[in-house]
Amino acid sequence: MLARIAPIIAIVLVIAGVIAAFVVMGSPNQARLVKLDTIRAENAQGIVDTLRADYGRKTDSLPAAFAALSPNDGTFLVVRDPQTHKPYEYHRIDAHRYTLCINFSAPTDPGTTENAVKQWTHAKPGRNCKTINATK
């Protein structure tokens, strides 16, 4: 009798382990979305850093568009979404302020976000815009 039940118990335990792994770690698709959002947030932070460095060094005015940006110290500046390949939204408000909008895919937990990306943590997926002062 035990020999007949043992394989069933083993299968149930394996299935329970797989379900527990999905609950704790999320699905592979969710992990992919979180990774894309991390890349988006790092790209956004690179844009912010470049604008802060360029502002005042070259001119006292923000550029009208991304085309006028130049990466700092030979770094590569990414201004397009890693999944859609569409440019991030940049709108110059005045000589000192601009709005940067990023479309995120998955909700993030601010407690698990790296320091460089914390500015871009968000509660919900979708379009997230921040108005940023380049002088601060």
SEMARDREN-129898 format. One record per residue (C-alpha): x, z, y; residue in three letters. Coordinates in steps of 0.001 Angstrom, whole numbers, padded with zeros to 6 digits, always signed. Each point is the difference from the previous one (the first is absolute). Layout:
N
XZYALA ...
***
This chain:
136
+000000+000000+000000MET +002778+000937+002421LEU +001785-003272-000784ALA -003068-001902+001188ARG -000459+002016+003199ILE +003666+000052+001090ALA +000133-003693+001092PRO -003230+000422+001961ILE +001376+003085+001764ILE +003219-001880+000792ALA -001932-002922+001498ILE -002141+002359+002094VAL +003124+001775+001284LEU +001685-003293+000924VAL -003115-001177+001863ILE -000241+003369+001775ALA +003663-000279+000998GLY -000501-003481+001442VAL -003064+001146+001950ILE +001883+003046+001297ALA +002877-002221+001137ALA -002387-002231+001968PHE -001641+003051+001587VAL +003312+001573+001004VAL +001999-003104+000954MET -002724-002512+000805GLY -000383-003458-001394SER +002798-002579+000150PRO -002054-001919+002570ASN -000323+003132+002172GLN +003757+000562-000247ALA +000588-003609+001100ARG -002313+000457+003012LEU +001769+003218+000995VAL +003388-001765-000263LYS -001264-002848+002220LEU -001248+002564+002526ASP +003394+001709+000008THR +001628-003358+000751ILE -002551-000620+002776ARG +000712+003407+001536ALA +003779-000573-000178GLU -000459-003417+001637ASN -002109+001565+002743ALA +002619+002673+000600GLN +002664-002714+000245GLY -002071-001785+002648ILE -000461+003252+001936VAL +003725+000784-000177ASP +000957-003522+001115THR -002396+000085+002927LEU +001295+003404+001088ARG +003609-001175-000242ALA -000630-003323+001751ASP -002152+001493+002719TYR +002209+000901+002931GLY +003157-001395-001604ARG -000849-003632+000631LYS -002935+000261+002371THR -002386+002595+001309ASP -002962-001774-001522SER -001356-000379-003493LEU -000066-003490-001507PRO -003245-001958+000064ALA +000304-000832-003732ALA +002047+000715-003121PHE +001981-003205+000515ALA +001880+001675+002839ALA +001140+002939-002154LEU +003527+000174-001298SER +001028+002318-002847PRO +002444+002797+000803ASN +003536+000019-001359ASP -000514-002975-002282GLY -002964+001524-001838THR -002777-002212-001269PHE -003261+000444+001908LEU -003158-000620-002053VAL -003108-000838+002024VAL -002189-001329-002842ARG -002087+001769-002604ASP +001761+000018-003413PRO -003188-000983-001837GLN -001928-002328+002338THR +003034-001312+001910HIS -002066+000174+003189LYS +001719+001401+003095PRO -000720+003589+000923TYR -002096+000306+003146GLU +001982+000716+003151TYR -001679+000185+003394HIS +001940+000769+003156ARG -002090+002249+002240ILE +002422+000250+002915ASP +003741+000159+000634ALA +000296+003323-001890HIS -002796+000129-002588ARG -001181-002130-002904TYR -002361+000161-002954THR +001210-000657-003533LEU -002579-000509-002762CYS +000681+000111-003733ILE -002479-000602-002841ASN +000543+002560-002755PHE -001319-000322-003546SER -000187+003535-001371ALA -000558+003504+001338PRO +003183+002053+000173THR +000742+003671-000209ASP +002013+001043+003085PRO +001772+002619-002104GLY +001612-002665-002169THR +001079-002372+002752THR +003636-000395+000998GLU +000942+001197+003517ASN +000676-003504+001329ALA -003497-001045-000983VAL -001985+003100+001040LYS -001037-001569+003297GLN -001924-002602-002000TRP -001778+002244-002481THR -003687-000703-000050HIS -003093+001497-001500ALA -001771-003184-001033LYS +000909-003542-000982PRO -000541-002732+002562GLY +001150-000859+003499ARG +001990+002769+001685ASN +001093-000406+003616CYS +002289+002179+002056LYS +000677-000196+003715THR +003681+000722+000522ILE +002021+000715+003122ASN +003385-001673-000336ALA +001649+002432+002407THR -000584+003031-002246LYS 
***
